[in-house]
């Protein structure tokens, strides 16, 4: 079994590549962004104050509280490990807190010496090393420009049924109206996160809170494999796969 972490700014294609890798190598694609989105937007959680606080952060483009994210992601990760699956994460773990635990905490947005932080002594990378072995944990960084990040996300629609992403370029032609998924017929919608002003916030969060993780991973002996995300998806997939075969 292997574990793969896909990093990259919004719109870099890490979700697409994670899905392709999951299909090719028989892994589970753990899209933490979608997982969190389902939790915070679930109507059953409307009265849950903790989750509603996370929803406010999520919908504004700010990363959710790392301690809360670590709790739900680590629980799901352990469940998948126990049933014998390898995992490919798209964009997770996103903060030092989630990745390395309190010992390596540098995230200024986390209050120290709270009851919640004292409980955490390990991060997701420790869990992956324990169950998969360090040599079987691969880290990729798919890079694209801020301009393309905003362009890609701004032209994206999501299927409410199958989750397929549709690049909405065809809507530039007024004679063509696309409101349903061409694959399953589900209703298409635009995520709150894909508004240009929100994407800029997400890019800032990525640079300040996620990119520094890679430096610490290198100190731990991990090789960060940089991939040019400006290429066509099939070329990006071929490049990534070459490191895994």
C-alpha positions in Angstrom: 0.0 0.0 0.0 1.1 3.5 -0.7 0.0 7.0 0.4 0.2 10.0 -1.9 -0.2 13.7 -1.0 -1.0 16.0 -3.8 -0.2 19.7 -3.2 -0.9 22.7 -5.4 -2.8 26.0 -5.4 -6.5 26.1 -6.2 -7.2 25.0 -9.7 -3.9 23.2 -10.2 -5.6 20.0 -11.0 -4.6 18.1 -7.9 -8.1 16.6 -7.5 -8.2 15.5 -11.1 -4.8 13.9 -10.8 -5.6 12.2 -7.5 -8.7 10.6 -9.1 -6.7 9.4 -12.1 -4.1 7.9 -9.7 -6.7 6.3 -7.6 -8.2 4.6 -10.7 -4.8 3.5 -12.0 -3.3 2.2 -8.8 -6.4 1.0 -6.9 -6.3 3.7 -4.2 -9.0 5.6 -2.4 -9.1 9.3 -3.4 -9.6 11.2 -0.2 -10.7 14.7 -1.4 -10.6 16.5 2.0 -12.0 19.7 0.5 -15.1 17.9 -0.8 -15.4 15.9 2.4 -15.3 19.1 4.6 -17.7 20.8 2.2 -20.2 18.0 2.6 -19.9 18.1 6.4 -20.3 21.9 6.8 -23.1 22.1 4.2 -25.1 19.1 5.5 -28.5 20.4 6.6 -28.4 18.0 9.6 -25.5 20.1 11.0 -27.3 23.4 11.0 -27.7 23.5 14.7 -24.1 22.4 15.4 -22.3 25.6 16.4 -18.8 24.1 15.9 -19.6 23.0 12.4 -21.4 26.3 11.5 -18.3 28.2 12.6 -16.3 26.0 10.2 -18.8 26.7 7.5 -18.2 30.4 7.8 -14.5 29.9 7.4 -14.9 27.4 4.6 -17.2 29.6 2.5 -14.9 32.7 3.0 -11.9 30.8 1.6 -10.1 30.7 4.9 -8.9 27.3 6.0 -11.0 25.6 8.7 -9.6 25.2 12.2 -6.7 22.7 11.9 -7.6 20.9 15.1 -11.1 20.2 13.8 -9.9 19.2 10.3 -7.2 16.9 11.8 -9.8 15.2 14.0 -12.2 14.3 11.1 -9.5 13.5 8.5 -7.4 11.3 10.8 -10.5 9.4 11.9 -11.4 8.7 8.2 -7.8 7.9 7.3 -7.6 5.2 10.1 -10.9 3.7 8.8 -9.5 3.4 5.3 -6.2 1.9 6.5 -8.0 -0.7 8.6 -9.8 -2.1 5.5 -6.6 -2.3 3.6 -6.6 0.7 1.1 -3.9 2.9 -0.1 -4.8 6.6 -0.1 -4.2 9.6 -2.3 -5.0 13.0 -0.7 -5.7 16.1 -2.8 -4.5 19.2 -0.9 -4.3 17.7 2.5 -2.8 18.1 5.2 -3.0 21.9 4.7 -1.4 23.3 7.9 1.5 22.5 10.2 -1.0 21.5 12.9 -2.6 18.9 10.8 0.7 17.7 9.3 3.1 17.5 12.3 1.1 18.0 15.5 1.7 20.5 18.3 5.4 19.8 18.5 6.0 21.5 15.2 3.2 24.1 15.5 4.0 27.4 13.7 0.5 28.3 12.7 -0.3 31.7 14.3 -4.0 31.1 13.9 -3.9 28.3 16.5 -4.1 29.3 20.2 -1.5 27.5 22.3 -2.0 26.0 25.7 -5.7 25.2 25.1 -7.2 21.9 26.2 -7.7 21.0 22.6 -4.1 21.6 21.5 -2.6 19.8 24.4 -4.3 16.6 23.3 -2.6 16.6 19.9 1.0 15.3 19.9 1.0 13.7 16.4 0.1 14.8 12.9 -1.3 13.1 9.8 2.3 12.5 8.5 3.0 10.4 11.6 -0.1 8.4 11.0 0.9 7.8 7.4 4.4 6.8 8.4 3.1 4.4 11.0 0.7 2.5 8.7 2.4 2.8 5.3 6.1 3.3 6.1 8.0 6.4 5.2 9.3 5.0 1.9 5.7 4.4 0.7 4.6 8.0 1.3 4.9 10.2 -1.9 4.5 14.0 -2.0 3.8 15.9 -5.2 3.6 19.6 -5.8 1.6 20.7 -8.9 2.4 24.3 -9.7 0.4 26.8 -11.8 0.4 30.6 -11.9 -2.1 32.7 -9.8 -3.6 34.0 -13.1 -4.4 30.4 -14.3 -5.6 29.5 -10.8 -8.2 32.2 -10.9 -9.1 31.5 -14.6 -9.6 27.8 -14.1 -11.7 28.1 -10.9 -13.7 31.0 -12.3 -14.7 28.9 -15.3 -15.6 25.8 -13.3 -19.0 24.2 -12.6 -19.6 21.1 -10.4 -22.2 18.4 -10.8 -24.4 18.0 -7.8 -24.8 14.3 -8.4 -21.6 12.7 -9.6 -19.2 15.5 -8.7 -17.8 15.9 -12.2 -16.0 19.2 -12.8 -17.0 21.0 -16.0 -14.9 23.9 -17.3 -17.5 26.4 -18.2 -16.0 27.9 -21.4 -19.0 26.9 -23.5 -21.1 29.4 -21.5 -19.3 32.2 -23.3 -21.5 31.3 -26.3 -24.9 32.7 -25.5 -26.6 30.2 -27.8 -25.4 27.3 -25.6 -27.0 26.9 -22.2 -25.4 24.3 -20.0 -27.2 23.6 -16.8 -27.0 19.8 -16.6 -24.0 17.4 -16.3 -23.2 15.9 -19.7 -22.3 12.6 -17.9 -25.2 11.9 -15.5 -27.6 14.7 -16.1 -27.2 16.1 -12.6 -27.7 19.8 -11.9 -24.6 21.9 -12.3 -23.6 24.6 -9.7 -20.8 27.0 -9.0 -19.1 26.6 -5.6 -18.8 29.6 -3.3 -15.1 28.9 -3.2 -14.8 29.5 -7.0 -15.7 33.2 -6.9 -12.7 35.3 -8.0 -12.5 37.2 -4.7 -12.6 34.0 -2.7 -10.0 32.4 -4.9 -7.6 35.2 -4.0 -8.1 34.5 -0.3 -7.5 30.8 -0.9 -4.3 31.5 -2.8 -3.1 33.7 0.1 -3.9 30.9 2.6 -2.1 28.4 0.5 1.1 30.5 0.3 1.1 31.4 4.0 -0.1 28.2 5.6 0.3 25.2 3.2 3.5 25.9 1.2 5.7 26.1 4.4 4.8 22.5 5.1 6.9 21.3 2.2 10.0 22.9 3.7 9.5 20.9 6.9 8.8 17.7 5.0 12.1 18.1 3.2 13.8 18.4 6.6 12.2 15.1 7.5 13.8 13.5 4.5 10.9 13.6 2.1 11.4 14.4 -1.6 8.9 16.9 -2.9 8.3 16.1 -6.5 7.5 19.3 -8.5 5.2 19.0 -11.4 4.3 21.6 -14.0 0.5 21.9 -13.8 0.2 24.2 -16.8 0.5 21.1 -19.2 -2.5 19.0 -20.4 -4.0 16.7 -17.7 -2.8 13.5 -19.5 0.8 14.8 -19.6 0.7 15.7 -16.0 -0.7 12.3 -15.1 2.0 10.5 -17.2 4.7 12.5 -15.4 3.4 11.7 -11.9 2.8 8.0 -12.7 6.5 7.7 -13.8 7.5 8.2 -10.2 5.2 5.5 -8.9 6.0 2.7 -11.3 
